[in-house]
Amino acid sequence: ESGNYDARSVGHLRGDLRPIEITQPEGPSFTVSGNVIEWQRWRLHAHIDVVEGLVISDVSYHDGGRKRPIMHRAGISEMVVPYGDTSDDFYFRNVFDAGEYSLGKTVGSLSLGCDCLGEIRYLDAVLADESGTPHTVTNAICLHEEDYGILWKHWDFRYVQQAEVRRSRRLVVSSIHTIGNYEYGFFWYFYLDGTIQFEAKLTGIVQTRAVAPGERPAYGTLVAPQLDAPNHQHLFNMRLDMEVDGPRNTVVEVDAIGLPMGPDNPYGNAIVARRTEITNERDGRRMCDPLTARTWKITNPGVRNRLGEPVAYKLVPFVGPTLLAAPESDLARRAEFARAHLWVTRYSPDEQHAAGDYPNQHPGDGIGQWIEQERDLVDTDVVLWHTFGTSHLPRPEDWPIMPCDYVGFALKPVGFFDRNPSLDVPPPSGHGTSNCHAVPRESGRAGE
């Protein structure tokens, strides 16, 4: 049967989707100078790196007359897509999409109304081909603002009988990369409350192979008659060169722990934050723990907030799988970065790619070897390497083209600000408190 998915091949299309128009009559709230973007109190630089693809750097926040650095540079240091089928035509498929394929070379030109919607600005990418000849990819990076629902709200029904509500908005910096059969959309979001978020959107065509009539695949899913889509993984590693109020930082692992009953906890309800300082690279390999809501704080011990605590941002990780290949396999040696959710290292200019600079030319290199140096991680220039992704067990609904799947993480301020930095966001335009919240009438008791 046909696996074509263009509009003509599909046939009758639904006709009840009415237009959505997004307009900003006064233009967007951000400005662009070269590759430097300023929006609200954010300032950052965006470009396409030939290996890492979309890179965000020099991220800072203007706070009370101070330009406060947060992140020096962030980019996908490596990503691997290992297939879990043992057949001769699939066992060797484990492409390192950054180190072998070069993510930046796969970036595409974006189109208004198709890839980006709203009041759009674009940045071009200038890249070199295999002969060193420069060429320009137009509209490689998309910039726009999005409404993101409620930022904060409270109806004070006890005293003043009014509501205060603010709308959330985010700046979006994005690019889309076509790597063989898959598309990867990389989206950075910057919020009014100081949050930074990264999201990867996975779409495109699942890899398939033909099987005999009546055969049930052992390592995949039938997505159409006699068409097997093998199980596989998409594992990204984001290199986060942090700079929280300066380059001298310390990483602290934080777990939410329920304490046992005892003299200090007679009702058994006590919850504490257990903090573990990561002081040396020998302890820099960490795993997620959803049961303790584990996060990692990047603190600056030399800068304190008004409550006397070190200023910090925390990495809220994507709680997903790590590499499923056997530890003794060739793949596991070459993709050791994918065997842990987080690695913490001391900054070195020679350490940029988690699987080494040339992953197709060595049996194993990169971050697993770097941490053997056991460098000190206290009050110094630290780099976090976060592995996240998905184990893709294909569905028939992923054929003939896959709807977007989403993975990512967030960076949130923790005592970086003295209080909610979005208090000065104005109310929704043209709406007073009486418009935003209709006070409900008190319901009467039954029979009254």
N, C-alpha and C positions, 0 to 999 in steps of 0.2 A: 504494500500500500504506500501511498505518497507520504513523505515526511516533510513536505514543503509547508511553510507557515506564513508566507506573504499573503496580503489581503486577497489577491485574486485567487490563490489556491484554496484559501479557507472557504470562500463562497459567501453566503449570506452573513452580514455583520449586524450586530445589535444596533438598533436605531434610537434608543431611549437615553443615551448619554448626552446631556445638554452641556453647553460650553461653560467652562470656568475661566473667568478673566481675572488676571492679577495685574493691577495697575498701581503705579506710584507717580501721580501727576507732577509732584515736585522733584522727581528723581530719587535715586537711592540715597541712603544715609552714609554710605562709605565713599572714600576717595582713593584713587589709585595714582601712584607716581612711579613709573617704571614697573617694578615687581613688588613695590611696597604698598601695603593696604592698610588704611586706617578706618576704623569703624567704632563708633561710640568711644570707649576708652582703650580699645585694643589697637595694637600696631604689630604687624607681622610682614614677613617676606614669603612669597610663594614662587616656586619654579619647578621645572621638570628636569630631574637628573636622569642621565642615560641608563643607569642601572636601577635606581630606586623608584623611579617614576616621580609622583607628586611629593615634593619636599616642602615642609613648612619650617621656617627658621626665624630667629630673632623675635620671638614672641614676647611682648611686654604689655603692661597695663598701666595707664596713666591714672594715678591714685593720689588725690589731694596735692597736686603740684609735683608729684614724684613720678618718674618713669621707672616702673618696677619690672625687672626681667623675670620671666617665668621659665621659658624653655629656649635653649640655644638652637636646637635643630631636631627635627623628627622626620624619619623616613622609613620605608619598609626595607630593612636590611637584607631580608631574604624571605622567600616563600617557596614551599615545596608542595607538589600535588602527587602523592604516592598512590598507585593503584593496588588494590588488594586481591587481584585475580592472578592465580598461579600459572595460567596458560602461557604458551611460548610467545604469544603476541602481546602479552600485557605485563608479565612479571617485571620487566625492566623499565616500565614507564614510571618515572618519578622525577619529573622535570623540576629543576630549581629555577623558577620563573624570573627571579632577579639576577642571580649570578650566572646562569647559563643563557637565558633568553634575553635579558636586559629589558626591564619593565618600561623604561623611558622610550625605547624605540617602538613600543607598541601603542603609544598614546594616539588617540584619534581626534579629529576636529569635531567640535560640538555644535549643535544646531538649536536655535531658539525655537521653543515650542515642542521640541522632541526630547532633547537631553536636559534642557534647563527651561524653567518657566518663570516669567516675571520680568522685572527690570534688570537686564543682564549686562554685565561687562565681561570681557574676555581678556586673557593673556595668551600670547603666542609662546611657542617653545622653539628654540633654536638648538638643533642637535647635529652631531656629526655622523655620517654614515661610515661603513666599514673602511672606506678609503680616506677618511678624514675630511671629506667635503661637507661643509655646513649646509643645512637645509632648514626651512621653517615649517613648523606645523601650526597652522592658523587656528585660533580659538581652542587651544589645547587645555586651558584652565578656565572654568566658569566661576564667576563671582555673582552672588545675588543674596538678597535678604528673604527670609521666610517668617511668616507668622507661625508661632509655635504654641498656641493655646494660652492657658493661664500661667502667668509668671508667679503671682501670689494673690491670695484673696482671703478676706475674713469679713463676715457679717457680725458686727458687734450688737447682738440682740439684747444684751443685758443693760447697756448704759446709753449709748448714743443712738441706737436704732438706725444704724446706717452701715453700708458696706464699702470697703475699699478693695479695689481689684485692679490689677495691672496685667497687660497683655505681654506674653513672652515673644521675643523675636530672636532670630539667630542669623549670623553671617555664615554663608555656605561657600566653601572653596573646594572645587571638585574637578576631577578628571576621570576619563574612562579609557580603559586599556583593553585591546583585543589580543588575546594570547591563544593562538590556535583556535580551538573550538569554544573557548570561554571568553566572556567579558567580565571585567572587574571594574566596578565604579568605586573610586576612592573619594570619600567625603569628609572634610574637616568642618566642624561646627564650632562657632564661638558665640557664647550666650551673654545676656545682660547681667547675669549674676556671677560672672567670673568662671563659669564652667567651660571646659574644652572637651569636645567629643570627637572620636574618630569612628567612622562606619565604612565597612567594605560591603558593597552590594554585588552579589554573585549571580550572574545570569549567563545566557548563551546556550550552547548545545552540549548535552552530555555525550561522553565518549561511548560508543556502542560496538558490538560485534554480533555477527550472525550465529545462531545456534540451530541445531537440527530440530525438525518437527517433534513436538512433544517433550523436548528437553527442558528441564527446570534448572536454571543456573545455580551453582553452589555459592558463587561469590558475587552475585549481583541480582538484578531485578529485570523481569520481562517488562519492557515499556511499550512494546508492540509485538504482534505475532512474530516469533522467531528472532526477536531483537533484544539482546541482553545489554544492559547498562551496568558495567562492573562497579562494585563498591570502591570508594576512594576517599581521600581526605584533602582538604584545602587548609594548609597551616601557614600562617603569616608570622613574621617576627618584626615588630616595630622597635626601632632603635630610638630611645628617648634620651637625648642629651639635655638633662635638666639644668636649670640655672635659677633656682627659687631665691629671689632677692640677692642674687650673686652666685658665683661659682662654687662656694664652699658649702656643700650640703651633706646630710647624713640620711640614710634610708632606714625607716622604722616600720617593721611589720606589726599590724594591729589586728587583734582578734577580739570579737565580742564573746565573752565567756559567762555562762551562768554558774554561780558558785554553789557548792553543796550547802545544805543546811548546817547550822552550827550557832555558836553563841553570838557571832557577828551577823548572822543571817537566819534569824529564828523562823522566818516565814518562807524561806527558800526561794525568794524572788530576786535576789541581788544579781545584777549584771555589771561586769567590769570590763574595761578595755585592757587587754593584756598586750604589752608593748615589748617587742623584741628588736633591739638594735642590730642591724647587719653591719658588723664592724670590719669584716675581712672577706676577701673574695672566696675563701674556702667555704664560707657559709652563704655565698651569694646565689646559690641555686635554690629556688623556692617554688612551691606548688600552691595553687588555689585551694581554698577550703570553704565551700559554700555554707557549711554548718556553723562556721564562726564568722561569716560575712567578712572574710579576710580582705584587707586592703593594705597598700603600702604607702606610707607617708614619706614624701621627700621634704625634709625639714632643713631650715637654716639656723643652726644653734647660735649664730652670731647676731641674729636679728629677732627681736621679741615684739610681740603685739602688746596692746595695752593691758592685757591680762597676765603678762609675764611669760607667755608660752612662746616657743620658737615658731616663727611663721612657717607655713607648710602648704603644699598641695598633695593630694592623695591620688594614687592610681587605683581606680575602681575597675578591676580586671573583667575580661570576658571569661566566664566560667565555662570552659568547653574542653574538648579532648586534647591530649597530647599524641605524639606519634605512636601508632599501633604496631608498627613493624617490630619484629623481635629485636631485643637489644644487641644481639650478636650479629645481626644482619649488616650487610654492606651499607644499606640505606641508613640504618640507625647511626652508623659511624659518621657518615657524611652529613647527616641532618641532625646532629646531636642537639642543636638549638631547640628542636621541636619536641624534645623529651622532657622539658620543664616549662612551666607557665611564665617564670620570670628568672632572669639572670641579672645580677648587679655587678658591674665592673668599675674599675677606676679608668677615667678617660685616658685614651691613648690615640693619637692621630692615625696610627697604623691599624686600628681596630674599627672598621666601618661596616663589615658584612659578617653576619652571624655564622655563616658556614665557610668563612674564608673568602679571599678575593677570587679564587679560581676553583669553584666547587666541582667542576668537571675534570680536574687534573690532579686530584689527590684523593687518597682513601679515607681522609678524615682530618679536618682542620677547623679552626674557628674558636668559638666561645668556650668549648670544653677544655681546650688547651690554655686559653688565656687565664682562666681562673686558677690554674695551677701555679701561677706566679704568686698567689696569696698576698696581693697588695692590700694595703690598709684602705678602708672605706669611710673613715670618720672625718667629718669636717673637711671634705675635699671635693674634687670635681668628679661626680659619679654619673654613670650611664646606666639606664634601665633598658632591658631587652625583654619585651613582652610578647610571648607566643600565644596566639589565639586562632581560632578557626572552627572548622566543622568536619565531622565524619559524615560524608554524604552517602547515604543508602538510597539510591534513586527511587523515584516514584513514577508510576505511569503519568501522573500530572506534570512531570518534568519533561515530557515529550510532546511534540517535537522541539519545543523550545522551553527553557526553564524559567519560571517566574523568579523574581529576585529573592535570594536568601540574604540574611543580614547578620554580620558579626562585627564586633568592635569593642571599644572601651571608652572610659571617661577619665578626665583629670579634673578634680574638684578642689576648690580652695578649702583649707582647714585651718582657720586662724590666720590665714594670709591677710584677711581684712578684719577690722575691729568689729564690724557688724555687717548686716546685709548690704552689699554694695549696690543693690538695685532699688533702694528706697526712693531715689530721686527720679525714677522712671515716671513720666507723667501719666495721668489717667487716660483711658481710651478717648481718642479725639471725638469731641461732640457729645460725650456722654458724661453726665454727672452721676453721683452715687445713686440717685433715685432711678436713673435709667438702667444701671447695671444690676440692680437687685430689687426686685419687687418684694416687699415685706409680706410674707404669708400671713393670712388671718389665722388666729389660734383656733385649732379644731376643738369642738365641744365634746364633752363626754357622751357616751351612749345614753340616749334617752333625754338629753337636754335640748 
